[in-house]
Amino acid sequence: MVSPASHGLHPDRSKRHCLKILRALSTYIDGELPATVCKEIRMHMGACPHCESFVESLRQTVVLCRQLKPRPLSETLKSRIRQFVLAARRPS
């Protein structure tokens, strides 16, 4: 296991930075972040094998999810969902 100290970072600072990176990953993978933030994320991942591994796993998950074809819902299920949503919108 690679310690944060081996990255030249204080452990708490590294954890905080990892959390900051993890919060932005979905937007990063979708290509919706400014170039400066993307560069910061790439630099961090280059120094943090744990975050790099997590990002790769997340990318693979996104690819697999996009390949899935949704199954059509039955009319019965559509009706039940519609009733549930309408009931949830009614004031108590």
N, C-alpha and C positions, 0 to 999 in steps of 0.2 A: 504494500500500500504506500502511495506517495503522500508524504506529509506536506501541509501548507508551507512549513518552514523550508522545504526543498525548493519551493517556488520563490523564496525570498520574501514571503509575506507572513505577517503575523496571523496565527490561526483564526482569531475572531474576525479579522479584516477579510481573510480569504473566504470564510463562511458567509459573511455579509455580501461579499462580491458574488459568490456562487448563487446566493438567493436572488440577488438582483438580476443576474443572467437568466436564471430559471424562470423568473417572472416574465421575461421578455421573449422567451424561446418561440412560442407559438407565432408571435408577430414577426420574429426574425425568420423563421422557416417560410412564412408566407411572403417574405420579401417586402414587408410594409414598414420597415424601420429606416430612419435616415442613415446615410452611409457612415457617418461618424459613429453611430451606435453599433452598426454592424461590424465596423473595424474593431471597436472595443470588445465585442463579443468574440470575434475571431482571435484576437490577441489573448483573451482570457482562456479560451479553449485550447490554444496552443500550449499554454502553460499548465492547464488543469485537465489531466486525462479523464477524470471522473465526469466533468461537464461535457467534454468532447464525446465520450462514450454515450452519455445520456442524450445528447443532441442527435447522434447517429441513430440511436434506438427510436427516438421520437420521429425522425424523418421516415424511417422504415414503417412505423405505425401509420403515419399520414398517407404514405403511398398505398399501403394495404387497404386502408379505409376508403380511399378514393377509387380503388379497383372494385370494391363491392358494389353489386347492383342491388338497389333496394327492391324488396318484394312488395307487390301491391297489397294494400290492406283490403280486407273483406268489407262489404257494405255494413255488416253488423258491427265490426270493430270501429269503422269510421263513425257510425252513429253513436256508439258508446263514448268515444273520445269527444265528439261534439257535445254530448250531454254533460260530460265531466267538465269541459271547459266552460260551458254556459253556466253550470251550477257554481263553479268557482268564481265567476264574475259577479254573481248576484250578491248584493249587500246582505250581511247576516242580520 
